[in-house]
Each structure stands twice: as structure tokens, then as C-alpha cells.
Amino acid sequence: MSSTFLHPSANRSAMTKTRIAMAVAAAIAIPAQAFAAEIELPRIDVIGQGDEAITKQPGAVAIIGKEDLALMHPLSTQDALKSVPGIVVREEEGYGFIPNIGMRGLNPNRSQKLLVLEDGVPVAPGLFLANESYYSPRIERMESIEVLKGAAGLRYGPTTIGGVINYKTKKPEDGVRVTAKAGSHGYRLLGLDAGGATPSGEAVGGISLVTSRGDGFRHNDFDMNDIVVKGGMMIGDKQWVSVKFSHYDNDINTSYVGLRPNEYRRNPTKNPAPNDYFETERNSFDINHELEISDNVKLKTLVYWSQLDRDFWRREIQARSANGTTYRACDGVQNCMTGRNRAFEMAGVDSRLFVNYNGFGIRNEAEIGIRLHSDKLSNQTVSSKTDPDARSGTLTGDDTQKARGIAFYGQNRFHFTDKLAATLGLRVESYDQRRKNELTGASGDSNNTEVMPGLGVTWQVIPEAQLFAGAYKAFSPAMVATAISGAGVDEELDAERSTNLEAGVRGKLARLTYETTVFQMDFANQIVPKSESGGVGATVTNAGETMHRGLEAGLGFDIGRGWHLGANLTYLPTAKYDSTKIVGGIDRNGNRLPYAPKLTSNLALSYRTGGLMTSLSAHHMSRQYVDPENTKAESADGRRGEIDAYTTFNLNAHYQVDKKLSVFGTVRNLFDRKYIASRNPDGIFPGAERNFEVGMSYKF
């Protein structure tokens, strides 16, 4: 069965220009009233604000603040997260548009092993269909990033095995700010932030617009637009409501196909797949409501919706060799260009009741919640036999997937004394998954229920030191495409389940701040590829037990006279397959997990005086295996082989000229280190060579 399918992207450019024009017009129209009253728009914070919020968490935490982001000027959220202990980033197209973030030895592929949020709303297009991040919010519109590990992550779920990352968007500010950047490889960016308030100050609103272009680090050009409109108001004395709408679109000349060994040696900036394009468009809408029922009771409710279209147009591969990739000829005989086009829709309601009360003779803080969630996916393949740049063709695959989930969760923090507290939590997640082949009519379904308890303890031993510890069960659902076959068969893939333990100490001592954590993640089951390479198209299986053990440590030291030293490291001596199960005829027991370096570390020396901030930072990554077989020698096609250790340096400067004008600049990979960042999905992906960026920001 086949039919002709026409791709709608021809109208995308005109629609985007219209949206940008409307956004700019709306920004100009915002009244520039003074913010008479500081309104905190309701949203879900994973950690919260201030030192007290951190000390309540019975697990490791990290916050990248507004000033940190201003100094770093990262290219992306992924770029910013490189500085956080426990996190491993796998570069792909260089700008973090397609994020690959791992944590504590979990594979960073498409950020599948952790939960990524924006203002408490899931970023992945489908939590129970495929937790793959085909989109990343733009760093230019963020005020901070929260990273939470440990038992407290149970409040959010699922897929909190590694942890939770929450991007917090900027609050609307009075006035208009324009930001402009330019840099290497034709990189240019224009940003607009505008905000205002009603004369009473009881309602605020703002617009953030980012548009960016570039030739790419490997001649893989991109064209990106991001628009966010948000605002909120008080409803009487005890209620607040906020709304946010966002639009994102990006066309990137990038591919799953990397370089082959000889290509990498001869020309690491070559684009090996000039016909391949990754095209995304995302719209989202969420509403937050907060009701203060009494001084000790508060109700927060979040309603969210998003739709993401991801069209991946790729030339079909004929052969791979050390010298390059050969593609099928567009001769009218065989399919030569295929669009793997996916349309996701996600919606949900998350309601939480917070109660402070006295019970059991002590002070308590309770949180009880329920979340309803649904995912939908239309997954189509469209193929052409005649056009290497096709955007239409014959419908060769049509797959519909749906999932629904309901979660109940609750936790209670028992304050035994002013210094000792324990948090007991429980999350129950029930979900069903369905898949239908629209061409054959074959369909199937799968369902599962997970019960996840957690316990955390904090103890302020002395003013300069707090001990914390936690234990919890965590899980990640199997993706529908792997849980249910194309023929509608339930593959009976268990969800990934782990028992997580961690303990640590944090505090402040004179000029020193520090946090150290030891952790263990014991998987009863981890899903891995069946094939040796684990590359494109690999099927998966339950691989049995894996074990992760390691140490995270971070410190900041105020040297004095404006100088500051920051350092952190993650040491992961154990990240291995711990099962005798034979997969694909190979016993992987004892092998190291892919993309789980033993050591990652960061070191930064900064100086601040007056309006000047500057820093020199170093990022180190030890050697890595890229496949479960721990192949050391480089394969002929470059898809396997050990990745050598590397260290890169960045130089940053930011100068606040006056209250209105600031200028900044950065040089990344200062010493132009040539290194391999990844061998997945299909070949060598080099790290970005030395590049620079300069810019300015002016507030009217």
C-alpha cells in the first residue's frame, strides 16, 4: 500500500516571518509601566531559591545562576551543563540543538535517561512514547538552571533515574532589551526582551525573541527562531495565575552520519551528508495557578500542552568505508532520500497540595499530588527515488503511537529538630502504551504500573557542614517503538529499574563552599542494543543488571581581591554490565558502559572588579568506550573504537559599561584541541574547533 505524501514545510518560512513580525509588534506595544509590585509568577521550581531551599534537598544539587550564565555566555543549555558535576555531554552538531546529556554514567544519547523540564514542564516530546530530546530550549531566555539528584526527584518522574534538570525562564522585566552576537562560522544572533506592567503592578507580561543563523562548525548551516510570550496577574489577595506560549523552529543541515576515519584526518570540518536536514517546529502552552488557601496550605496546578514536528530528511546509505560514505543513486530504481517524519502531541495536568502542620509532636511539611498525562505520535516515512533534496514522495511507513499515564505522589518532611529532618516519599506511576501500523492495520498494547518509594535525611551537624543521604527506587519506561513491535507484538520489555543510594556533605567554611557526594545506581534491568555496534536501526533487549558507583565533588574558593577559584570533578570507577545474560551472542558481563568516562572535571579561575567579569576555564573528559563490546581499535567505518581523553579551555569576559549597556566575548577551545566527541549514531563527530563570539546588550 502506498500513497503520495506532500510535505508542508514550504509554508514554514512565511509563517515564521509572520510570527516574528507579530512578536516584535507586540513587544513595542507593551506599556513601559514601572513594576509597582514585585510579582512572583507561579511556576514549578525543582529546588527553589536561596540557601534554605538547597539545605532541604536530601541529595546533590547544582544551580547555574543568572550571573554564571552572563559570564559563560554558553552556546546552549547543553553547553552550560558541562560545568555541572555528574553530567556528561555528547556533542553532535556543535550548537546543542539536539541535546545529548547523560548523568552518572548513563548513556547521553538524546538525553533519554533523565527528566528535562522547563519551568516544571516536560521538554521531551513524549514521556511514555520516547523520552528523546529532539529539541532544547534556548539558553538566551533562561535566568537559571536547576539540577537535582536523589530521592527528591520522585516528585516529578518518570525517568528520574539519573536526575532532574529544570530550565527556569526569565521573568518579564520593565523596558526593552536588545542583544546582538556575532562569531565564527557566520554565527549571528539577535535577541529582544520586552516587558511591562499595569499601573497597579498586579499584572505583568513580556516577550522574548531569539533569531539566529550560522554556517555551522562542519558547514552544517542552521536557521533558528524562538519566541516566548509570558505573563501573569494576581486574582484577589490569595491567587495568582501565569500563562506562557512558546514557538520554536529550526532547520539544521545535520545528519546521523558522521565522518569516516580518513575523512576526519584529512578534513574534520567536512559535512559528510550535505543533503540531510533535521527540521523541527514546536509550539507549547502552559498555565500555572497558585491558590493560598491559608498561611499553611497552598495549592499549585499546572496545565501544559505541546506539539512538536520533527522531520529528518536523510539520504539512504549504500556503503561505508574508511574514506567516506556512499549514498544510493537517485536513479528512479531504489529509494534514495527518506523523510523520517514525526509529529508529537503531549498534554497534562499536574496538581500539588502543600501543607505545613504540626503532627507526631514535631513540625512537618507535606506535598501531595496527582498528574494526568497523555502522549500521541504520528510516525511516517516518506521516500523518493528521484530527488536527493526531496521533501515529498511515497508513503512507505505510517505508525501511530499513544500513551496515557496517571501518577500519584506524596512526601512528608519530618523536622525532628532544627538540625535533623527526614523526607519520606512515594510515587505510583501507571501507564499504558498502544501502537498501530496504519498501513497493515496491525496493532498492540502494553501496560505497566510502578511503585517507587524514597527516603532522604538531612542533618546540620555544625553551621559549616550538613550531611545528607537518600535511597529510592527509580524507573524509566521502555519506548513504545521497542516495547511493541511493528506487527503489534508486545515485546515484554520491562521498564528500566534501579535502586539508587547517595550520601554527601555540603557547607560553607569562611571563603570556601563545597559539596561532596558518593552514589550508587544498581539497575535490575537496563535496556541495551542487541547488535554489536548499537548503531542506527539497532533493536534492543533487556540486558539485565548494571552497576554505577562514583564520587562527585565541587568547591568554590574566594581568593580575595576579586579572584575566585571553582573546581569540580566526577570520578566513576564503576559503570559496568553486571549480568551474565548473553546478548547477541556476546557475554558483556564486566564490560564498561558506553559513554561513561571514569573522570570528568572542570576548573575555572575568575576575576571581578567593577563592571568587569572574566574567567579562564578548563574542561576535561577521560577516555570512553562507545559500544557495549568495549572495542578499542578503530573500525574501518569509524563507528567503533575508543575515544581518547581530551581537555579544552574557554576564555570569557563580560563588561557592564553602565546600567543600560554591556559588552561580552568568549573564545571556546582556546588552544584549538582536535578531538573526537562521539562515534554515534553513525561515524565520527569531531568536537568544535577554536571559535569565538562577541556581543552587546542594551536596555532601553
matplotlib code that plots the C-alpha trace (Angstrom):
import matplotlib.pyplot as plt

x = [0.0, 1.4, 0.3, 1.8, 2.7, 3.3, 5.4, 4.0, 7.4, 7.0, 4.8, 7.1, 9.3, 6.5, 4.6, 7.8, 8.4, 4.7, 5.1, 8.3, 6.7, 3.7, 6.0, 8.0, 4.9, 3.5, 6.8, 6.7, 3.1, 3.8, 3.3, 6.5, 4.9, 7.1, 6.8, 4.9, 4.8, 7.2, 5.0, 6.4, 4.7, 3.7, 5.7, 7.2, 10.7, 12.6, 14.9, 13.7, 15.6, 18.1, 20.4, 17.4, 15.9, 19.2, 19.5, 16.1, 17.3, 18.4, 20.6, 23.2, 22.1, 23.6, 22.3, 23.7, 22.6, 22.0, 25.4, 27.1, 25.2, 26.1, 29.8, 29.9, 27.7, 27.1, 26.1, 23.2, 21.7, 23.9, 27.0, 26.1, 25.6, 29.1, 30.1, 27.9, 29.4, 28.0, 26.9, 28.4, 27.6, 28.0, 28.4, 26.7, 26.0, 28.0, 25.3, 23.3, 20.1, 19.8, 20.9, 22.7, 23.0, 23.9, 24.4, 26.4, 27.4, 24.1, 24.3, 23.7, 22.0, 19.2, 19.0, 16.8, 18.0, 17.0, 14.0, 14.4, 11.9, 11.3, 9.5, 8.5, 7.0, 8.5, 10.7, 10.8, 8.1, 6.7, 7.3, 5.9, 6.4, 10.0, 11.9, 14.2, 15.0, 14.7, 14.5, 16.3, 15.1, 17.3, 19.7, 19.3, 15.9, 16.9, 17.6, 19.0, 19.2, 18.4, 20.0, 18.6, 19.7, 18.5, 15.2, 13.5, 13.3, 10.4, 8.1, 8.5, 9.0, 9.2, 12.8, 14.4, 17.0, 19.8, 18.2, 16.1, 17.1, 14.9, 15.4, 13.9, 12.9, 13.4, 10.9, 9.3, 11.3, 10.3, 11.5, 13.1, 16.5, 18.2, 21.1, 23.3, 26.0, 28.4, 31.1, 32.9, 31.4, 28.9, 27.3, 24.9, 22.1, 19.6, 17.6, 14.8, 13.3, 10.5, 8.2, 5.8, 3.2, -0.2, -0.2, -1.2, 1.6, -0.8, -0.3, 2.9, 3.8, 6.8, 8.1, 11.4, 12.5, 15.7, 16.6, 19.9, 21.7, 25.1, 27.1, 27.9, 31.1, 31.1, 29.4, 26.1, 24.1, 21.1, 18.2, 16.6, 13.8, 12.4, 9.6, 8.1, 5.3, 4.5, 2.7, 0.6, -1.6, -3.0, -6.6, -7.5, -5.2, -4.7, -4.5, -2.0, -2.1, 0.6, 0.5, 3.2, 3.2, 6.4, 7.2, 10.4, 11.5, 14.9, 16.2, 19.7, 21.8, 22.9, 22.7, 23.1, 26.1, 29.5, 32.9, 34.9, 38.5, 40.3, 37.8, 38.4, 42.1, 42.0, 39.2, 37.5, 35.2, 33.7, 29.9, 29.6, 25.9, 25.1, 21.6, 20.4, 18.3, 16.8, 13.7, 11.8, 8.9, 7.5, 4.6, 3.7, 1.3, 1.1, -0.9, 0.1, -2.3, -1.5, -4.0, -3.0, -5.8, -4.3, -1.0, -0.1, -1.9, -1.2, -2.4, -0.5, -1.9, -0.1, -1.8, 0.5, 0.4, 3.0, 3.2, 6.5, 7.0, 10.4, 11.2, 14.5, 15.3, 18.3, 20.0, 20.0, 23.4, 24.8, 28.2, 30.7, 34.5, 37.4, 37.4, 33.7, 30.1, 28.5, 24.8, 22.3, 21.9, 18.6, 18.1, 14.4, 15.0, 15.5, 14.6, 17.5, 16.0, 13.7, 11.9, 11.5, 8.8, 7.3, 4.5, 4.2, 1.4, 1.7, -0.7, -1.1, -2.4, -0.2, -1.7, 0.1, -1.1, 1.5, 0.6, 2.7, 1.4, 2.3, 1.9, 3.6, 4.9, 7.0, 6.9, 6.0, 6.0, 3.8, 3.3, 0.6, -0.1, -1.6, -0.6, -2.6, -0.5, -1.1, 1.2, 0.5, 2.8, 2.3, 5.5, 5.7, 8.4, 8.2, 10.6, 11.8, 13.6, 14.5, 15.3, 18.3, 16.7, 13.1, 10.5, 7.7, 7.4, 5.8, 4.4, 6.4, 5.6, 2.8, 2.8, 0.6, 1.5, -0.4, 0.3, -1.6, -0.3, -1.5, 0.7, 0.1, 2.8, 3.3, 6.1, 6.4, 9.4, 9.7, 11.6, 12.7, 14.9, 16.0, 19.0, 17.7, 15.0, 13.8, 11.8, 9.6, 8.1, 6.2, 5.3, 2.9, 3.0, 0.6, 0.7, -0.5, 1.1, -0.5, 0.9, -0.8, 0.6, -1.7, -0.6, -1.2, -3.8, -1.7, -1.9, -0.9, -0.7, 1.3, 0.7, 2.7, 2.5, 5.5, 5.7, 8.7, 9.4, 12.1, 13.7, 16.1, 17.8, 19.5, 21.5, 23.1, 25.9, 27.6, 26.9, 29.6, 28.6, 25.4, 25.2, 22.6, 21.7, 19.0, 17.7, 15.0, 13.6, 13.5, 12.4, 12.3, 9.6, 10.5, 9.8, 6.7, 8.7, 10.7, 8.0, 5.6, 6.8, 5.6, 3.5, 1.7, 3.5, 4.2, 8.0, 7.6, 10.4, 10.5, 10.9, 14.4, 14.5, 17.2, 17.8, 19.7, 21.8, 23.7, 25.3, 27.2, 28.3, 28.0, 28.5, 30.5, 33.7, 35.0, 35.8, 35.1, 31.9, 31.8, 29.7, 30.8, 28.6, 29.1, 26.5, 25.4, 22.8, 22.1, 20.0, 17.9, 17.4, 18.9, 17.8, 20.7, 21.1, 21.2, 23.7, 27.4, 27.6, 24.4, 24.1, 21.3, 18.4, 19.6, 16.9, 17.1, 16.7, 16.6, 20.3, 19.9, 21.9, 24.3, 26.1, 27.2, 29.4, 31.1, 32.0, 31.1, 32.9, 32.8, 34.2, 34.4, 37.1, 37.2, 40.8, 40.3, 40.7, 38.2, 39.7, 37.7, 38.6, 35.9, 36.5, 34.6, 35.0, 33.1, 35.0, 33.2, 35.4, 32.4, 30.0, 29.6, 27.4, 26.8, 24.8, 25.7, 23.0, 24.2, 23.1, 23.6, 25.9, 28.2, 28.8, 29.2, 29.5, 32.0, 32.3, 32.2, 29.1, 29.3, 30.0, 30.8, 34.2, 35.9, 36.8, 35.2, 36.4, 36.1, 38.4, 37.7, 39.7, 37.7, 38.3, 35.7, 36.2, 33.7, 31.7, 34.2, 33.9, 36.4, 37.3, 39.6, 38.1, 39.2, 37.0, 38.5, 37.0, 38.8, 38.7, 35.5, 34.1, 31.3, 29.9, 28.9, 31.7, 34.3, 36.0, 39.4, 40.7, 39.0, 36.8, 37.1, 33.8, 34.7, 31.6, 33.6, 36.8, 37.9, 37.6, 40.8, 40.8, 40.8, 40.9, 39.6, 39.9, 37.5, 38.2, 35.2, 34.8, 31.8, 31.8, 28.9, 29.6, 26.6, 23.1, 22.0, 24.9, 27.1, 29.6, 31.0, 33.1, 34.2, 36.8, 35.9, 38.5, 41.2, 44.1, 42.3, 42.4, 41.4, 39.4, 36.6, 33.4, 31.4, 31.2, 27.4, 25.0, 27.0, 30.6, 33.0, 31.6, 34.5, 34.5, 34.2, 37.5, 38.5, 35.7, 34.8, 31.8, 31.4, 28.3, 26.5, 23.2, 21.4, 18.4, 16.1]
y = [0.0, 3.4, 6.9, 10.3, 12.5, 16.2, 17.9, 21.1, 22.8, 25.1, 27.4, 27.3, 30.2, 32.6, 31.6, 32.1, 35.6, 36.4, 35.2, 37.2, 40.4, 39.9, 39.3, 42.4, 44.5, 43.1, 43.9, 47.5, 47.8, 46.6, 49.5, 50.5, 50.9, 50.6, 47.3, 48.8, 45.5, 42.6, 39.7, 36.2, 34.4, 30.9, 28.0, 24.7, 25.1, 21.8, 23.3, 26.8, 30.0, 30.7, 28.6, 27.3, 25.6, 23.8, 22.6, 20.9, 18.6, 15.2, 14.8, 16.5, 19.8, 22.3, 25.7, 27.7, 31.2, 34.4, 35.8, 32.5, 32.4, 36.1, 35.2, 31.9, 33.0, 29.3, 28.4, 26.2, 24.7, 21.7, 23.8, 25.3, 21.9, 20.8, 22.7, 20.6, 17.6, 14.2, 15.4, 14.1, 15.9, 14.2, 16.8, 16.2, 19.3, 21.6, 24.0, 21.8, 22.0, 18.2, 17.6, 14.5, 14.8, 11.9, 11.7, 9.5, 7.0, 6.8, 7.0, 10.6, 9.5, 12.0, 12.7, 9.7, 8.7, 11.8, 14.1, 17.5, 20.3, 23.9, 25.8, 22.3, 21.3, 18.2, 19.2, 15.8, 15.3, 12.2, 10.9, 7.4, 7.2, 8.2, 10.3, 11.6, 15.3, 16.4, 19.9, 22.0, 25.4, 28.3, 29.3, 33.0, 33.1, 31.3, 33.0, 29.9, 26.1, 23.7, 20.2, 17.8, 14.3, 12.0, 10.9, 14.3, 13.7, 11.3, 14.3, 14.7, 11.4, 9.3, 8.8, 10.4, 7.6, 10.0, 13.1, 16.1, 19.2, 22.3, 25.3, 28.4, 31.1, 34.8, 36.9, 39.8, 42.9, 46.5, 48.0, 46.7, 44.9, 44.2, 41.7, 41.0, 38.4, 37.5, 34.9, 32.2, 30.3, 33.0, 32.8, 35.7, 36.2, 38.9, 38.8, 41.0, 41.0, 43.4, 43.6, 45.9, 46.0, 47.5, 50.8, 48.9, 46.4, 43.5, 42.1, 41.7, 40.5, 40.1, 38.8, 37.1, 36.7, 35.0, 34.5, 33.0, 31.9, 30.3, 28.2, 25.6, 24.1, 21.5, 23.5, 22.4, 25.6, 26.3, 28.8, 29.1, 31.2, 31.1, 33.2, 33.2, 35.2, 35.0, 36.9, 36.7, 38.5, 38.5, 37.3, 38.9, 38.6, 34.9, 33.7, 34.1, 32.8, 32.8, 31.8, 31.1, 30.4, 29.5, 28.8, 27.3, 26.4, 25.3, 23.8, 22.3, 20.7, 17.8, 14.1, 10.8, 10.2, 11.3, 11.3, 8.2, 7.8, 9.2, 12.0, 13.0, 13.0, 15.0, 17.5, 17.4, 20.3, 18.4, 17.9, 14.2, 14.4, 17.7, 16.6, 15.7, 18.1, 18.0, 20.2, 20.9, 23.1, 23.2, 25.1, 24.9, 26.4, 26.1, 27.7, 27.9, 28.6, 29.1, 29.4, 30.3, 28.5, 29.6, 30.5, 26.8, 25.4, 26.1, 24.5, 24.7, 23.5, 23.3, 22.6, 22.0, 21.2, 21.0, 19.9, 19.1, 18.2, 16.6, 15.9, 14.2, 14.0, 11.7, 10.2, 6.4, 4.8, 2.4, 1.6, 2.8, 2.7, 4.4, 7.1, 8.1, 7.2, 6.3, 7.1, 5.4, 6.9, 8.8, 6.8, 6.1, 2.5, 2.5, 4.9, 7.3, 10.0, 9.3, 11.6, 10.1, 12.5, 12.5, 14.6, 14.6, 16.0, 16.0, 17.3, 17.0, 18.3, 18.4, 19.5, 19.7, 20.5, 21.8, 21.6, 22.8, 21.3, 20.1, 16.3, 13.5, 16.1, 17.8, 20.2, 18.7, 19.8, 17.7, 17.6, 15.5, 15.5, 13.9, 14.1, 13.1, 12.8, 11.8, 11.4, 11.0, 10.3, 10.0, 8.4, 8.4, 7.6, 9.3, 8.1, 9.5, 7.6, 10.6, 13.7, 13.9, 17.1, 15.7, 16.9, 14.7, 11.2, 7.9, 7.0, 3.9, 3.7, 5.0, 4.3, 5.7, 5.5, 6.6, 6.5, 7.6, 7.8, 8.7, 9.3, 9.8, 11.0, 12.2, 13.1, 14.3, 16.1, 15.4, 18.1, 16.1, 19.1, 22.3, 20.5, 17.0, 16.2, 13.2, 13.1, 10.0, 9.9, 7.5, 7.7, 5.4, 5.6, 3.7, 3.9, 2.1, 2.2, 1.5, 1.1, 0.7, 0.2, 2.3, 0.5, -3.0, -2.4, -4.5, -3.1, -3.9, -2.5, -2.8, -1.5, -1.2, 0.1, 1.2, 1.8, 3.9, 4.7, 7.1, 8.2, 11.1, 12.6, 16.0, 16.7, 20.1, 18.8, 22.2, 25.5, 24.8, 21.3, 19.5, 15.7, 14.3, 10.9, 9.2, 5.9, 5.5, 3.3, 4.8, 3.7, 4.7, 3.2, 1.3, 3.3, 2.3, 1.6, -1.0, -2.2, -3.1, -4.3, -3.1, -6.2, -5.3, -7.8, -6.9, -7.5, -7.7, -5.3, -4.5, -0.9, 0.1, -0.1, 0.9, 1.2, 4.5, 5.4, 8.5, 10.3, 13.5, 16.6, 20.3, 23.6, 26.9, 27.5, 31.0, 31.6, 28.0, 26.5, 22.8, 19.7, 16.1, 13.1, 9.4, 7.5, 4.1, 3.2, -0.6, -1.5, -4.6, -4.1, -1.8, -1.7, -2.0, -2.6, -6.3, -5.5, -5.2, -1.6, -0.4, 2.0, 3.2, 0.8, -1.5, -3.4, -3.6, -6.1, -6.3, -6.7, -7.4, -5.8, -2.9, -1.1, 2.6, 3.7, 7.0, 10.3, 13.9, 16.8, 20.5, 23.6, 27.3, 29.4, 33.2, 34.0, 37.7, 41.0, 39.9, 36.5, 33.3, 29.6, 27.0, 23.3, 20.1, 16.5, 13.3, 10.0, 7.0, 3.9, 1.5, 1.7, -1.8, -4.6, -6.8, -9.6, -13.0, -12.6, -13.2, -10.5, -11.1, -14.0, -11.9, -12.0, -8.4, -9.1, -6.8, -4.6, -0.8, 1.1, 3.3, 7.0, 6.6, 8.2, 7.5, 11.1, 14.4, 17.7, 21.4, 24.2, 27.9, 30.9, 34.1, 37.8, 40.5, 44.2, 47.0, 46.1, 43.6, 39.8, 37.5, 33.8, 31.1, 27.6, 24.1, 21.0, 17.5, 14.2, 10.9, 8.2, 6.5, 3.3, 3.8, 0.3, -2.4, -4.6, -2.1, -2.1, -0.4, -0.4, 2.0, 0.2, 0.9, 2.9, 4.9, 3.7, 1.8, 2.4, 4.0, 7.8, 9.4, 11.7, 15.5, 18.8, 22.1, 25.7, 28.6, 32.3, 34.6, 38.3, 40.4, 44.2, 46.2, 49.6, 51.3, 50.4, 50.1, 48.7, 45.6, 44.0, 40.5, 38.0, 34.4, 32.1, 28.4, 25.7, 28.3, 26.1, 24.6, 21.0, 18.4, 15.6, 13.1, 13.9, 10.9, 7.9, 7.6, 7.4, 6.6, 7.7, 10.3, 13.6, 15.9, 18.4, 22.0, 23.7, 27.0, 29.6, 33.0, 35.1, 38.8, 40.7, 43.5, 44.1, 47.4, 48.1, 51.0]
z = [0.0, -0.9, -1.4, -2.4, 0.6, 0.3, 2.9, 4.5, 5.2, 2.1, 4.2, 7.3, 6.3, 5.6, 8.7, 10.8, 9.5, 10.3, 13.9, 14.3, 13.0, 15.3, 18.3, 17.6, 17.2, 20.5, 22.2, 21.0, 22.2, 25.8, 28.1, 29.9, 33.3, 36.3, 38.2, 41.2, 43.0, 42.5, 41.4, 41.5, 38.7, 39.8, 38.4, 39.5, 40.9, 41.3, 44.0, 44.8, 45.7, 48.4, 50.7, 52.7, 49.6, 48.9, 52.5, 52.3, 49.5, 50.6, 47.5, 45.4, 43.8, 41.4, 40.4, 37.4, 38.3, 36.2, 36.9, 35.9, 32.6, 31.9, 32.3, 30.4, 27.5, 26.6, 23.1, 24.5, 27.7, 26.9, 26.8, 30.2, 31.8, 31.0, 34.2, 36.5, 38.3, 37.3, 33.8, 30.6, 27.3, 23.9, 21.1, 17.8, 15.6, 17.8, 18.9, 21.3, 19.2, 19.5, 23.2, 24.3, 28.1, 30.4, 34.2, 36.4, 33.7, 31.9, 28.2, 27.0, 23.7, 23.1, 26.9, 27.4, 30.9, 32.8, 33.1, 31.5, 32.4, 31.5, 34.4, 35.6, 32.2, 30.4, 27.4, 25.8, 23.2, 24.8, 28.3, 27.7, 23.9, 23.6, 26.1, 23.3, 23.3, 19.7, 20.9, 23.5, 24.9, 24.1, 26.7, 25.9, 27.5, 30.7, 34.1, 35.7, 35.6, 38.4, 38.6, 41.2, 42.1, 44.7, 46.3, 45.9, 42.2, 42.8, 42.9, 39.2, 37.3, 35.3, 34.0, 37.1, 37.4, 36.7, 38.0, 37.1, 35.1, 35.2, 33.0, 34.5, 32.1, 32.6, 34.5, 32.5, 33.2, 32.7, 29.4, 26.2, 25.9, 22.6, 22.4, 19.4, 18.9, 16.1, 15.8, 14.0, 11.1, 10.2, 13.6, 14.3, 16.8, 17.6, 20.8, 22.1, 25.6, 26.4, 29.4, 31.2, 33.9, 34.6, 36.6, 39.7, 39.3, 39.7, 36.2, 34.2, 30.8, 28.5, 25.2, 24.5, 20.9, 19.6, 16.0, 15.0, 11.8, 11.1, 8.7, 11.3, 12.6, 9.8, 7.1, 8.5, 8.4, 10.6, 10.7, 14.2, 15.7, 19.2, 20.6, 24.1, 25.4, 29.1, 31.8, 34.9, 37.4, 40.9, 41.3, 44.6, 47.5, 47.6, 44.0, 41.1, 37.5, 34.8, 31.2, 28.7, 25.0, 23.0, 19.4, 18.1, 14.6, 13.3, 10.1, 10.6, 7.8, 10.1, 10.0, 11.8, 9.5, 10.8, 9.3, 8.4, 9.7, 6.7, 6.3, 9.9, 9.5, 6.2, 6.9, 10.3, 9.3, 6.3, 6.1, 5.2, 4.4, 2.7, 1.7, 5.2, 7.2, 10.7, 10.7, 13.8, 14.8, 18.3, 19.9, 23.6, 26.0, 29.8, 32.6, 36.3, 39.0, 42.7, 45.5, 49.0, 51.0, 54.3, 55.8, 55.9, 52.9, 49.3, 46.0, 42.8, 39.5, 36.1, 32.8, 29.8, 26.1, 23.4, 19.8, 18.1, 14.4, 13.7, 10.0, 9.4, 5.7, 5.1, 2.1, 2.1, 2.6, 0.0, 1.7, 4.3, 4.1, 5.8, 3.0, 3.3, 2.9, -0.4, -0.9, -3.1, -6.5, -7.2, -10.4, -10.1, -9.2, -5.4, -2.6, -2.2, 0.1, 3.0, 5.4, 8.9, 10.0, 13.4, 14.9, 18.7, 20.9, 24.6, 27.3, 31.0, 34.3, 37.4, 40.7, 44.1, 47.6, 50.1, 53.8, 56.8, 60.0, 63.5, 64.0, 65.8, 68.2, 65.5, 62.6, 59.2, 55.5, 53.3, 49.5, 47.8, 44.1, 41.1, 37.4, 34.3, 31.1, 27.5, 24.5, 20.8, 17.9, 14.2, 12.8, 9.0, 6.5, 3.1, 0.3, -3.0, -5.8, -7.9, -5.8, -3.3, -1.9, -1.8, 0.7, -0.6, -2.0, -1.4, 2.0, 2.9, 6.6, 8.8, 12.5, 15.2, 18.9, 22.0, 25.7, 28.8, 32.4, 35.8, 38.8, 42.5, 44.7, 48.2, 50.5, 54.1, 55.6, 59.3, 61.3, 64.3, 65.4, 63.9, 62.5, 61.7, 59.2, 57.1, 54.0, 53.2, 49.7, 47.4, 43.8, 41.9, 38.1, 36.0, 32.2, 29.0, 25.6, 22.2, 18.7, 15.3, 11.9, 9.7, 6.5, 7.7, 10.5, 13.0, 16.5, 20.0, 23.5, 26.7, 30.2, 33.4, 37.0, 39.0, 42.8, 43.8, 47.5, 48.6, 51.9, 52.4, 55.5, 56.2, 59.3, 60.0, 62.1, 62.6, 60.9, 58.4, 57.4, 56.5, 56.0, 53.6, 52.4, 50.3, 49.0, 46.3, 43.6, 40.1, 36.7, 33.0, 30.7, 27.6, 24.4, 22.5, 19.4, 21.2, 23.7, 20.9, 17.5, 14.1, 13.9, 17.1, 19.3, 23.0, 23.2, 27.0, 27.6, 31.3, 32.3, 33.4, 37.1, 39.6, 43.3, 44.0, 47.0, 47.8, 50.7, 51.0, 52.8, 51.9, 53.5, 53.8, 55.7, 55.7, 52.0, 50.9, 49.7, 49.0, 48.3, 48.0, 47.2, 46.8, 44.8, 43.6, 40.9, 40.9, 37.8, 38.0, 34.2, 31.6, 28.0, 25.5, 21.8, 20.6, 17.8, 18.3, 17.2, 18.7, 15.8, 13.7, 13.5, 16.3, 18.1, 21.9, 24.7, 28.4, 29.3, 32.9, 35.8, 35.6, 38.3, 38.7, 41.6, 41.9, 43.6, 42.8, 44.4, 43.9, 45.6, 45.3, 47.0, 47.3, 46.9, 47.5, 45.7, 43.1, 42.3, 42.7, 42.0, 41.2, 40.6, 40.4, 39.4, 38.9, 39.5, 38.2, 38.8, 38.3, 35.4, 34.1, 32.9, 35.9, 34.4, 32.8, 30.3, 26.7, 24.3, 20.5, 21.3, 23.3, 27.1, 28.2, 31.9, 33.4, 30.4, 30.8, 29.8, 26.7, 27.1, 30.8, 31.3, 34.6, 35.2, 34.2, 35.7, 35.5, 36.7, 36.5, 37.6, 37.5, 38.3, 39.0, 39.6, 39.0, 35.9, 34.6, 34.9, 33.2, 33.6, 32.2, 32.5, 31.6, 30.9, 31.0, 29.8, 30.2, 27.6, 26.7, 25.1, 22.6, 22.4, 24.9, 23.5, 24.6, 21.2, 21.5, 17.9, 15.5, 13.0, 9.2, 9.2, 12.4, 14.3, 16.9, 18.7, 22.0, 22.3, 23.7, 26.6, 25.9, 27.7, 26.3, 27.6, 27.3, 27.9, 28.8, 29.5, 30.3, 31.0, 32.3, 30.8, 32.6, 33.7, 30.1, 28.1, 28.5, 26.1, 26.2, 24.4, 24.6, 22.9, 23.1, 22.7, 23.2, 22.2, 19.2, 20.5, 17.9, 19.4, 18.8, 20.7, 19.6, 17.3, 17.5, 15.9, 12.7, 12.5, 13.9, 15.2, 16.0, 18.8, 17.8, 16.9, 18.3, 17.8, 19.2, 19.9, 20.7, 21.5, 23.3, 25.2, 25.5, 27.6, 26.6]

ax = plt.figure().add_subplot(projection="3d")
ax.plot(x, y, z, "-o")
ax.set_aspect("equal")
plt.show()
